[in-house]
Amino acid sequence: MKIVKKQTEKYYDKRASCQVLGSLMSNVFLIKDKKYALNIEDFPSGLHQLLFTCIYNLSLQGLAEIKVSDIEGYLNNNDPKAYILMFENEKNKEWLFQVYENANVSNYEYYYNKLRKLSLLRQYIHEGIDVSEILDMEEIDHIIIKQQQETFEKMSLGEIQQYYDRKNFNIKEKFLIKDSTKRRKAGDNAKELKEKIKESPCYGFGLESQYLNTLTRGALKGSFFLETRDSGKGKSRCAIERLLLICCPYLWDYNKNDFVPNPNGKDNVGLYIGTEMQLYEELEPMMWAFVSGVEEYKIKKNVLTKEEDKRIDRAIEILEETKLFLEDEANYDLAYIWNTVDRYKTKEGLDALAIDYLELTVALTAEYVQLTRGMTAREDQVLLNLSANTKNLATDYGLTIFGFTQTTDDARKEGVRDQRAVKGARSLPNKADVGIVVFAPTKKELELIQPLIQKGKGLNGTITPNTCYTVYKNRFGEITDEVKIWCYQNLGNMKTIDLFCTNRDYEPISIDKTIINLLEEDD
């Protein structure tokens, strides 16, 4: 342990630490800013650690600036031994005044990043990880030292983490012991499986559309849904709603006009990985609306009736019970996704994952180059690798995964409604089990299905579909040809009303509606 401590001491920049501490004294609000997370382990030096503790505790008392006299008063009242160390030792007292006077708050971010990056490297060393590839404090070659220092200065905290996550992922992938259930002899346990299917036909979690339930047999575990939604059709909303349909213990029932137990069960766990997560103030009311059935605009404009206000309060209570977790990472790579899923599966028992969006990132490209030992990374190859890994995640961890993509401009202009509408590369749908494209009906399409619209009578006349799900790929259903589900979808609360189905030529086809209730299986 002494060797490790001696080694980590070299990965501490006292000048950067003093600049950070002095800036915190000058502007206490920095310590409360979530952008600049700090903890006591960032300051391994005893005197620095003591000063950070004082600053932190004084910040809780509402001070906007902490002067040396404030530190003196705090230690005098709370820690006499520390007071003697700091103020009866002239060298330490002089050091404290210099920290306060020499701080340059305008450069805080630079010194903060340096402090945290070195703190991260020390943590890796404590865990037995060699950090010399990033920064080798034992190196004596001045050229190598200069190159490493320049690279280290440019790297962000996240990039250092990604570097080591990627190395661990590469090792894990090479030596991963395959699940024994993937190797079996034909006929093994076949009779038991037959009886199980008789007792309970194989269905996954119920989705927002009963037609979609029929076509796909629900969101089966181990399945990968790839969904492309046009601008304005609520990609993020659909991702969150799907997870709430799976994870929320209670949901609003429009027919019973009350909250009822979730047909998908009460103990499911979901994870949302967003690449452009909305602000907390935007995301929370959206979820209240989905759970309560109250239109989101009413919540935001505060035009709720007393009954709706009570429903929102109940929805918030339900969400507190809901095991839905949210992560935000714009520049993700496969190592990040695998490690994140592994963590939530191990700690929480993850059941369903939504990734918003599946797209090319700088980190994915860099990772692919590393995996292929420097080969040129074409977009279609990187995205095919992403698609294959997403499917493997679903299979290996027994998850339902919903991956969302944006649409191409050609899809909007030319009415393309299959894998050609997927932005990025047509290779993305290759490994998906279910491929869906969602658009608002065009004027021409509405004319083609007008006779079918006339047959669908709503409470106040006919309901005109505002959304069309085109299922162009379906590995699990009886119908494998392209099917169009025409429905009305309210983006305010994501209530979906199924209307009718057609084939690719807009000819009506008969498909039953399937209501999935997994509660009986749980009981």
Summary of the structure (lengths in Angstrom):
residues: 523
radius of gyration: 28.4
end to end distance: 52.0
largest distance: 91.7
contacts: 1578
relative contact order: 0.10
helix: 52%
strand: 15%
